[in-house]
């Protein structure tokens, strides 16, 4: 604790749980004085284009090197770096900067600056999760390009002393991965910007690094070397804690570490409640490198296999055999456990080579040609993926899941494509399973009102809570101005989920729940009380949720949830859930 200065507290947004105690290290990016000059001849214009391309290549090489050196705990986040590499080649960024150099004969630094100002202005006018979540990515890429143009090797991160709590305005996912690769043993992270769904928050969760974001102007309230305590679960930052506070949080930290080690050791036990009800706990994955974590943490299968990664950052979509080989390894590794493969959810923050993704005026991609709409608009790409999935299904237990379904027509159109693919594979004599279970994701609120019709033709439902909340509440969860309105405990959201779970039981349609609600202790408890029997989540969340299940009585959870459903506001519902579960499971609330 810094002598002579009193303890203070800041509450922001917790995005990666855990207690961190350490000295503050404030990282301020220097304000660059950009050169500003005109290019007087064609040879200077050509040279300036060459400078821009060289800077882009330098940043691209750094990102590729960062991806190649990812430690095992970050392999699942490789797609984030690939998305940044893709942004470097976006015509709106590199193409526009090049056009300004050619057309207006300005230097490369000013061209990049003006391009970013234009993109930022455009993004700030559109209320869309894709736009909001990528704004900081674009700004930080621009900083890296300008830094490379000015000769400082794209602003490489300094060495972070072990045990420090890094305090920054913003940090890119690639930079945080770079810190992880350096094995600096940073204790925690505090950011002035960012939100729950930012790419940096996702990387922090993968690192299990206690992280608090959205702490506006926090840098002005602390000095380098001040002792900080951060609670990444609730978003609390304590500046210069007194001895009593320090002792309290050190005790909590020790208990948390001990408890985490114990629940991981017991994660292979079945998820059986005290009243003998079996709950299926599945893992989410994107890369096959995540399979060891899924198995080691006691998952009973893959409930959500995201398949977009293989389509990104390439000039042509993958061929059938390439997809088949990858899917086959996943299915064979997990056998006899199930693997639920979600078909391509492209067109929002992910764009594949060779795809028709958007027309004029389609900036709001979250409401545009994405998910199943994208697939049906690109039948050749979709047909290739379907054939690869069908062939891989010969090696294990495979189900197909369709994203962003909003009508029965989309389900039927996909069924027709699958029937065609099966017939083609039969004629070619290629091994496959016919009649794979075909399910739909419940993400678009309208599907709640046609769920009975969907249940008559779909094999199962999966509630995608992240998008369902966003669309139902009209909230861009990546926009800090409205992110507090993204409320899983909103009475309307809880009643929607109850409605689909009840209808699933009534129609004998299995329903799983994925998204952040399945992985969070408080909301997972409520989902159990609502009658959810299958939860799918990131691998790291599995041990704690399995422990919750084994300590629970569904009769007791159902009674609590019935009480929570009477709450009139999200704050009332979340407070009631916290009280009930904290009284019953104090060790899980650490």
Phi and psi in degrees as a GROMACS rama.xvg file:
@    title "Ramachandran Plot"
@    xaxis  label "Phi"
@    yaxis  label "Psi"
@TYPE xy
-73.6852  127.003  UNK-2
-64.6387  142.254  UNK-3
79.63  6.79667  UNK-4
-126.129  138.734  UNK-5
-88.9674  157.582  UNK-6
-66.824  142.838  UNK-7
-143.217  164.125  UNK-8
-133.173  140.596  UNK-9
-126.494  134.112  UNK-10
-111.037  125.164  UNK-11
-133.474  -137.616  UNK-12
-117.022  116.429  UNK-13
-81.9686  128.144  UNK-14
-122.244  -13.5057  UNK-15
-144.675  115.239  UNK-16
-69.3376  157.861  UNK-17
131.792  157.312  UNK-18
-100.542  130.615  UNK-19
-125.616  137.436  UNK-20
-130.049  125.6  UNK-21
-177.433  -179.781  UNK-22
-86.3297  140.388  UNK-23
-71.667  134.647  UNK-24
-121.842  107.924  UNK-25
-88.7979  121.32  UNK-26
-108.015  110.454  UNK-27
-107.431  131.836  UNK-28
-81.9677  130.156  UNK-29
-65.13  142.562  UNK-30
-78.344  115.572  UNK-31
-80.3253  134.75  UNK-32
-91.4112  105.612  UNK-33
-82.4409  135.598  UNK-34
-64.9331  152.121  UNK-35
-143.055  104.934  UNK-36
-150.102  161.121  UNK-37
-99.3754  149.878  UNK-38
-97.5276  118.721  UNK-39
-90.4677  -10.382  UNK-40
-147.818  161.788  UNK-41
-58.093  -35.5652  UNK-42
-66.4046  -33.5538  UNK-43
-70.7956  -35.743  UNK-44
-63.0637  -46.1615  UNK-45
-60.8529  -40.8469  UNK-46
-65.5145  -36.8436  UNK-47
-70.3769  -38.3465  UNK-48
-59.8329  -40.3111  UNK-49
-62.8767  -39.7128  UNK-50
-61.3494  -44.1789  UNK-51
-61.9162  -47.6809  UNK-52
-63.2189  -36.4538  UNK-53
-64.8195  -41.039  UNK-54
-65.5691  -41.6865  UNK-55
-62.0399  -42.1578  UNK-56
-63.2271  -37.305  UNK-57
-66.2626  -44.3889  UNK-58
-67.5753  -40.3932  UNK-59
-61.9323  -42.1608  UNK-60
-64.7194  -38.0508  UNK-61
-64.5447  -42.3376  UNK-62
-64.9276  -40.9082  UNK-63
-65.8861  -38.4005  UNK-64
-65.0292  -38.8522  UNK-65
-63.5459  -40.5047  UNK-66
-65.6933  -42.3792  UNK-67
-65.019  -28.1563  UNK-68
-98.4358  15.1215  UNK-69
-62.1835  133.551  UNK-70
-70.3739  163.173  UNK-71
-54.3491  -36.7992  UNK-72
-70.5008  -9.99844  UNK-73
-112.872  3.2817  UNK-74
-59.8563  -31.2568  UNK-75
-68.0518  -14.4957  UNK-76
-103.702  10.5  UNK-77
-58.2952  -31.0426  UNK-78
-61.9793  -26.3894  UNK-79
-65.3006  -44.4071  UNK-80
-64.5527  -39.1163  UNK-81
-62.52  -36.4798  UNK-82
-64.5375  -36.5366  UNK-83
-69.0717  -39.2577  UNK-84
-61.9102  -40.1567  UNK-85
-62.2853  -39.4043  UNK-86
-61.306  -35.1905  UNK-87
-60.1901  -29.7686  UNK-88
-95.4629  2.08824  UNK-89
-67.2712  130.489  UNK-90
-57.4675  -28.1562  UNK-91
-67.8114  -21.2549  UNK-92
-103.247  -78.3728  UNK-93
-63.5392  -41.6981  UNK-94
-62.896  -43.1767  UNK-95
-67.9834  -40.9323  UNK-96
-62.0746  -42.3727  UNK-97
-63.437  -39.5441  UNK-98
-62.5025  -40.3922  UNK-99
-64.244  -39.1449  UNK-100
-64.0071  -44.9233  UNK-101
-70.6362  -43.3537  UNK-102
-82.9013  -39.2443  UNK-103
-108.953  -4.14699  UNK-104
56.5139  45.3604  UNK-105
-104.314  160.704  UNK-106
-71.8494  162.306  UNK-107
-62.6759  -40.2239  UNK-108
-59.4217  -44.897  UNK-109
-69.1275  -33.4557  UNK-110
-65.3204  -43.3899  UNK-111
-65.1603  -43.1329  UNK-112
-59.7272  -47.5329  UNK-113
-66.3709  -35.367  UNK-114
-63.535  -45.1589  UNK-115
-66.8175  -38.8785  UNK-116
-61.402  -37.85  UNK-117
-67.5122  -46.2418  UNK-118
-64.3166  -42.9077  UNK-119
-62.0182  -43.43  UNK-120
-61.3469  -39.6407  UNK-121
-66.0655  -44.8191  UNK-122
-63.4358  -38.4265  UNK-123
-69.186  -12.177  UNK-124
-94.6412  -4.39735  UNK-125
-116.933  120.669  UNK-126
-86.7844  89.3438  UNK-127
-151.191  137.614  UNK-128
-60.1199  -42.0097  UNK-129
-56.4085  -47.2187  UNK-130
-64.9417  -49.3693  UNK-131
-63.9113  -43.4454  UNK-132
-68.8264  -26.6236  UNK-133
-95.1838  -7.647  UNK-134
-58.8445  -49.7333  UNK-135
-66.9483  -32.1867  UNK-136
-59.8248  -46.4777  UNK-137
-64.3226  -43.7212  UNK-138
-62.015  -42.1678  UNK-139
-72.5118  -33.064  UNK-140
-63.9277  -40.7927  UNK-141
-61.2741  -42.3569  UNK-142
-59.5702  -41.7316  UNK-143
-65.3913  -40.1518  UNK-144
-65.424  -45.7169  UNK-145
-64.9266  -40.2005  UNK-146
-60.8744  -41.8441  UNK-147
-64.1406  -39.6924  UNK-148
-61.3788  -32.0636  UNK-149
-95.0838  8.55906  UNK-150
86.2006  19.0388  UNK-151
-108.871  26.741  UNK-152
56.7497  42.0004  UNK-153
62.9663  27.6623  UNK-154
63.841  52.6411  UNK-155
-59.141  144.436  UNK-156
-65.9176  140.53  UNK-157
-74.2135  167.373  UNK-158
-70.459  129.155  UNK-159
-97.2517  120.474  UNK-160
-59.0671  142.153  UNK-161
-56.6861  139.074  UNK-162
82.5749  0.671649  UNK-163
-79.4436  154.44  UNK-164
-107.17  113.009  UNK-165
-78.1162  130.092  UNK-166
-118.318  116.871  UNK-167
-138.338  158.847  UNK-168
-68.6858  -46.3423  UNK-169
-159.298  155.115  UNK-170
-146.565  136.308  UNK-171
-77.718  158.263  UNK-172
-57.1137  -40.4749  UNK-173
-63.4061  -39.0739  UNK-174
-66.858  -40.1935  UNK-175
-66.0045  -38.888  UNK-176
-63.182  -36.971  UNK-177
-61.4582  -41.9435  UNK-178
-62.1013  -42.5823  UNK-179
-62.5548  -40.745  UNK-180
-63.2518  -30.0783  UNK-181
-76.1178  -5.54525  UNK-182
57.1544  40.5821  UNK-183
-76.6045  -12.978  UNK-184
56.3503  43.1423  UNK-185
-60.0837  139.846  UNK-186
-83.0139  -35.343  UNK-187
-166.952  174.372  UNK-188
-138.806  134.456  UNK-189
-126.069  128.346  UNK-190
-123.884  140.503  UNK-191
-73.9022  -31.4991  UNK-192
-106.912  -173.292  UNK-193
97.6501  162.782  UNK-194
-142.411  -178.081  UNK-195
-61.3971  -31.6253  UNK-196
-108.346  13.0634  UNK-197
-65.9799  155.613  UNK-198
-61.1317  -36.4278  UNK-199
-65.0313  -38.2895  UNK-200
-62.7603  -38.9678  UNK-201
-64.8221  -41.4854  UNK-202
-65.4809  -41.1176  UNK-203
-59.8473  -40.3112  UNK-204
-63.6744  -41.5805  UNK-205
-63.2777  -33.5986  UNK-206
-80.8665  -8.8351  UNK-207
54.9876  42.8125  UNK-208
-99.8157  117.235  UNK-209
-54.0211  124.782  UNK-210
-142.347  136.42  UNK-211
-126.356  131.491  UNK-212
-122.968  172.306  UNK-213
70.5597  22.3992  UNK-214
-88.6062  80.7185  UNK-215
-62.5988  133.268  UNK-216
59.6252  22.8075  UNK-217
-63.0372  -31.2915  UNK-218
-61.326  -25.6326  UNK-219
-81.8184  -8.30329  UNK-220
-103.718  -7.23644  UNK-221
-131.674  164.781  UNK-222
-119.199  156.569  UNK-223
-55.7349  133.097  UNK-224
93.4277  -12.5887  UNK-225
-61.9837  142.123  UNK-226
-75.4401  133.036  UNK-227
-124.692  148.109  UNK-228
-121.628  130.205  UNK-229
-124.698  141.201  UNK-230
-113.931  101.737  UNK-231
-71.6065  -12.2926  UNK-232
-78.3736  -44.5592  UNK-233
-104.226  -6.66856  UNK-234
82.8698  26.8283  UNK-235
-96.0514  137.335  UNK-236
-123.44  122.766  UNK-237
-110.614  121.316  UNK-238
-100.18  127.926  UNK-239
52.224  58.8316  UNK-240
-64.1061  147.888  UNK-241
-78.5447  175.535  UNK-242
-63.6753  -37.9278  UNK-243
-63.5386  -42.5179  UNK-244
-65.7693  -42.8759  UNK-245
-58.5494  -46.5727  UNK-246
-61.1984  -40.7445  UNK-247
-60.6114  -47.7762  UNK-248
-75.1456  -28.8702  UNK-249
-66.1944  -38.4146  UNK-250
-64.4209  -44.1134  UNK-251
-62.4929  -40.5023  UNK-252
-63.732  -43.3989  UNK-253
-63.7494  -42.637  UNK-254
-62.6735  -40.058  UNK-255
-64.1599  -46.0538  UNK-256
-62.3073  -43.0047  UNK-257
-65.0625  -43.3748  UNK-258
-66.2348  -41.248  UNK-259
-60.5531  -44.3247  UNK-260
-61.5352  -38.3761  UNK-261
-70.7052  -41.9208  UNK-262
-71.8978  -29.2961  UNK-263
-66.7861  -40.6272  UNK-264
-61.7957  -31.7479  UNK-265
-98.6596  8.81816  UNK-266
-69.8148  -15.2066  UNK-267
-85.4392  -4.74848  UNK-268
-70.139  151.275  UNK-269
-66.3791  149.373  UNK-270
-84.595  81.034  UNK-271
-116.268  125.651  UNK-272
-74.353  169.531  UNK-273
-63.2461  -25.4157  UNK-274
-102.549  30.001  UNK-275
62.992  37.7066  UNK-276
-104.608  127.699  UNK-277
-86.2835  128.1  UNK-278
-112.174  132.016  UNK-279
-86.5016  120.639  UNK-280
-111.609  114.367  UNK-281
-115.456  163.209  UNK-282
-108.549  149.315  UNK-283
-95.6692  146.185  UNK-284
-151.543  160.647  UNK-285
-130.026  -37.0434  UNK-286
-116.284  147.667  UNK-287
-66.613  -18.7234  UNK-288
-65.3754  -13.988  UNK-289
-82.5142  -10.3953  UNK-290
-58.1892  -41.8351  UNK-291
-57.991  -40.6006  UNK-292
-65.7973  -40.929  UNK-293
-60.3585  -43.2344  UNK-294
-74.188  -41.2039  UNK-295
-67.3388  -29.334  UNK-296
-88.704  4.20925  UNK-297
88.0628  22.6369  UNK-298
-66.1976  147.443  UNK-299
-96.5635  10.2236  UNK-300
154.68  -177.631  UNK-301
-104.708  115.662  UNK-302
-91.8246  -15.0917  UNK-303
-153.843  104.611  UNK-304
-103.81  103.909  UNK-305
-76.5021  131.845  UNK-306
-114.286  11.3401  UNK-307
-74.4226  -27.5355  UNK-308
-54.063  -40.6738  UNK-309
-69.8759  -10.0586  UNK-310
-98.5002  -6.97867  UNK-311
-96.2606  153.368  UNK-312
57.5692  45.7706  UNK-313
-149.365  159.402  UNK-314
-83.8261  -22.0202  UNK-315
-139.841  147.788  UNK-316
-64.9286  155.012  UNK-317
-65.1173  148.872  UNK-318
-79.8071  164.5  UNK-319
-57.1251  -44.7461  UNK-320
-65.3429  -36.3865  UNK-321
-63.9505  -45.1201  UNK-322
-62.8067  -45.0502  UNK-323
-58.0204  -44.2456  UNK-324
-61.9125  -44.4537  UNK-325
-66.6613  -50.2528  UNK-326
-59.8323  -37.9223  UNK-327
-62.621  -42.4928  UNK-328
-62.9022  -40.5713  UNK-329
-65.0656  -49.3649  UNK-330
-63.7108  -44.5052  UNK-331
-65.7268  -38.6699  UNK-332
-65.149  -38.1628  UNK-333
-83.9536  -17.6933  UNK-334
-57.2137  139.3  UNK-335
-87.9028  10.3027  UNK-336
-69.7509  155.342  UNK-337
-77.1535  153.124  UNK-338
-130.462  116.473  UNK-339
-97.5827  110.211  UNK-340
-95.8659  117.861  UNK-341
-84.9214  127.804  UNK-342
-66.9958  169.758  UNK-343
-51.4699  128.208  UNK-344
-112.579  64.6211  UNK-345
-94.9924  166.191  UNK-346
101.949  -7.39659  UNK-347
-98.074  -85.3661  UNK-348
-103.415  10.8083  UNK-349
-133.407  129.854  UNK-350
-127.699  128.643  UNK-351
-97.5066  151.4  UNK-352
-60.6306  139.579  UNK-353
80.7616  6.05677  UNK-354
-97.121  145.559  UNK-355
-90.2033  111.176  UNK-356
-115.282  -26.8693  UNK-357
-162.389  148.852  UNK-358
-110.396  -171.674  UNK-359
-57.3893  141.881  UNK-360
76.0377  18.7082  UNK-361
-104.402  37.8574  UNK-362
-63.16  -31.2827  UNK-363
-84.1095  76.0295  UNK-364
-69.5707  -24.068  UNK-365
-62.612  -23.3128  UNK-366
-111.094  17.7453  UNK-367
-109.009  -142.477  UNK-368
-84.0205  81.4177  UNK-369
-134.83  169.817  UNK-370
60.8732  -135.903  UNK-371
-64.8397  -27.6145  UNK-372
-62.9414  -44.3847  UNK-373
-61.5462  -44.6448  UNK-374
-61.2785  -47.2315  UNK-375
-70.8616  -22.0076  UNK-376
-83.8375  -11.7538  UNK-377
-127.418  66.3939  UNK-378
-61.8348  -30.5628  UNK-379
-67.2108  -43.3591  UNK-380
-64.108  -43.2853  UNK-381
-65.5059  -44.049  UNK-382
-61.816  -38.3984  UNK-383
-63.2108  -43.2467  UNK-384
-65.6903  -42.4636  UNK-385
-59.7955  -44.8306  UNK-386
-60.5484  -42.0612  UNK-387
-64.2369  -40.7918  UNK-388
-64.28  -45.5083  UNK-389
-60.4983  -41.1599  UNK-390
-66.8999  -41.4381  UNK-391
-66.634  -26.6824  UNK-392
-63.6329  -18.4352  UNK-393
-65.5859  -14.4361  UNK-394
-100.043  -0.942655  UNK-395
179.385  -157.711  UNK-396
-98.189  102.4  UNK-397
-119.564  138.641  UNK-398
-127.665  152.143  UNK-399
-109.911  134.951  UNK-400
-126.613  135.281  UNK-401
-105.113  127.414  UNK-402
-87.5018  148.541  UNK-403
56.1284  40.9752  UNK-404
-69.476  133.806  UNK-405
-129.279  -2.41462  UNK-406
-153.432  158.602  UNK-407
-66.3697  -29.7506  UNK-408
-59.5835  -39.4004  UNK-409
-65.6117  -40.0192  UNK-410
-63.7583  -43.9262  UNK-411
-67.5447  -38.3833  UNK-412
-63.6353  -39.1098  UNK-413
-67.9814  -40.288  UNK-414
-58.9874  -39.3375  UNK-415
-64.3322  -41.6268  UNK-416
-63.5481  -39.7512  UNK-417
-64.9931  -42.8247  UNK-418
-60.1718  -41.546  UNK-419
-63.6475  -42.1173  UNK-420
-65.9839  -40.3865  UNK-421
-61.4093  -43.7339  UNK-422
-63.4429  -40.7491  UNK-423
-64.4289  -41.5675  UNK-424
-67.7466  -35.4634  UNK-425
-62.972  -44.5512  UNK-426
-63.7232  -34.6916  UNK-427
-83.0476  -6.39479  UNK-428
69.5081  28.5791  UNK-429
-94.5419  130.441  UNK-430
-60.088  138.124  UNK-431
-168.506  168.469  UNK-432
-105.948  132.307  UNK-433
-89.582  155.205  UNK-434
68.6445  36.3719  UNK-435
-60.3017  143.591  UNK-436
-58.0929  129.348  UNK-437
-116.083  115.828  UNK-438
-116.678  169.324  UNK-439
-126.662  148.618  UNK-440
-88.4559  135.451  UNK-441
-95.7225  96.0869  UNK-442
-127.106  -33.6913  UNK-443
-89.6644  123.439  UNK-444
-51.9967  -31.9152  UNK-445
-60.8227  -27.4373  UNK-446
-65.6853  -22.4108  UNK-447
-62.0105  -29.4339  UNK-448
-94.5132  -4.83959  UNK-449
-121.527  18.2722  UNK-450
-62.6164  -34.8815  UNK-451
-65.4564  -41.6449  UNK-452
-66.6948  -40.5845  UNK-453
-64.0238  -40.5754  UNK-454
-61.5902  -27.589  UNK-455
-69.8931  -19.289  UNK-456
-124.781  -12.2452  UNK-457
-100.9  148.085  UNK-458
-81.0961  -26.15  UNK-459
-163.293  164.966  UNK-460
-116.906  151.806  UNK-461
-134.922  120.558  UNK-462
-84.3298  112.76  UNK-463
-88.4906  92.3702  UNK-464
-65.1223  -32.647  UNK-465
-61.4437  -53.0849  UNK-466
-72.2718  -34.758  UNK-467
-59.3058  -45.0093  UNK-468
-63.9288  -45.2163  UNK-469
-60.369  -47.4048  UNK-470
-72.4912  -37.8517  UNK-471
-69.9536  -35.6881  UNK-472
-97.5181  0.584845  UNK-473
53.4053  47.8289  UNK-474
-124.241  126.941  UNK-475
-82.635  103.589  UNK-476
-68.9711  -14.0219  UNK-477
-93.2204  -3.25344  UNK-478
-91.8228  113.55  UNK-479
-61.6276  -20.3984  UNK-480
-71.9215  -24.9025  UNK-481
-127.853  3.87716  UNK-482
-61.7131  -26.56  UNK-483
-67.3318  -18.5922  UNK-484
-83.1355  -7.41292  UNK-485
-79.6954  98.0872  UNK-486
-125.927  101.71  UNK-487
-59.2135  -26.612  UNK-488
-89.9892  8.31409  UNK-489
-56.6083  130.878  UNK-490
-52.8055  -36.1935  UNK-491
-64.8516  -37.7106  UNK-492
-67.6509  -47.0869  UNK-493
-61.0654  -39.0494  UNK-494
-70.5775  -35.3047  UNK-495
-60.6947  -46.6894  UNK-496
-65.772  -40.0031  UNK-497
-60.2217  -41.5129  UNK-498
-59.325  -46.0082  UNK-499
-73.1985  -34.9549  UNK-500
-66.8736  -41.2358  UNK-501
-63.3954  -42.6922  UNK-502
-68.0007  -34.1769  UNK-503
-60.3483  -44.1308  UNK-504
-65.7823  -40.1098  UNK-505
-65.2291  -36.5136  UNK-506
-100.161  3.9945  UNK-507
59.7679  39.9643  UNK-508
-106.884  115.798  UNK-509
-59.4881  138.555  UNK-510
-127.533  124.592  UNK-511
-107.84  161.279  UNK-512
-125.413  125.133  UNK-513
-124.51  -179.102  UNK-514
98.095  -178.781  UNK-515
-61.5974  -30.5964  UNK-516
-63.5847  -32.5302  UNK-517
-72.6114  -24.8886  UNK-518
-95.9873  -14.1681  UNK-519
-90.7371  134.845  UNK-520
-57.3831  -47.5222  UNK-521
-65.59  -49.9426  UNK-522
-73.01  -31.6929  UNK-523
-62.2466  -38.6094  UNK-524
-61.103  -40.6611  UNK-525
-68.0893  -39.4898  UNK-526
-59.2283  -40.6656  UNK-527
-61.5713  -42.8635  UNK-528
-65.3451  -28.5681  UNK-529
-77.3146  -11.8504  UNK-530
107.73  11.1503  UNK-531
-65.8884  132.545  UNK-532
-111.059  -10.0101  UNK-533
-137.209  125.543  UNK-534
-123.787  138.704  UNK-535
-125.666  135.368  UNK-536
-154.997  168.056  UNK-537
-59.2996  146.818  UNK-538
-53.5788  -39.6516  UNK-539
-63.8207  -22.2728  UNK-540
-84.1147  -14.1105  UNK-541
-60.4165  -48.4596  UNK-542
-57.9786  -42.5847  UNK-543
-68.9955  -39.5854  UNK-544
-71.1447  -36.2482  UNK-545
-64.4764  -38.583  UNK-546
-63.7045  -41.8747  UNK-547
-56.3651  -45.7794  UNK-548
-60.645  -47.4007  UNK-549
-69.098  -20.2446  UNK-550
-93.5962  -1.92045  UNK-551
-104.407  152.032  UNK-552
-109.026  124.795  UNK-553
-63.6474  -31.8167  UNK-554
-61.741  -43.1689  UNK-555
-66.8978  -44.6864  UNK-556
-64.1423  -37.3347  UNK-557
-64.3785  -39.2456  UNK-558
-65.3318  -43.0262  UNK-559
-63.5003  -43.3559  UNK-560
-65.376  -36.4684  UNK-561
-59.7585  -37.2789  UNK-562
-68.6905  -42.4567  UNK-563
-63.2357  -33.8308  UNK-564
-66.6818  -16.7975  UNK-565
-83.4214  -9.80812  UNK-566
-62.3405  145.518  UNK-567
-94.4145  -16.0566  UNK-568
-135.768  162.626  UNK-569
-63.3471  -39.8058  UNK-570
-65.6455  -38.32  UNK-571
-65.1015  -42.572  UNK-572
-66.4367  -44.5755  UNK-573
-68.3076  -37.6843  UNK-574
-64.9667  -41.6699  UNK-575
-65.0067  -42.1919  UNK-576
-62.9663  -42.0376  UNK-577
-63.2544  -40.9407  UNK-578
-65.5357  -48.9736  UNK-579
-63.0308  -46.7852  UNK-580
-75.7711  -31.2412  UNK-581
-67.6872  -37.7869  UNK-582
-66.3655  -36.9925  UNK-583
-87.229  -35.0464  UNK-584
-129.855  62.236  UNK-585
-58.6072  -35.0712  UNK-586
-68.8947  -28.7563  UNK-587
-77.7867  -15.3635  UNK-588
-86.1568  -2.36754  UNK-589
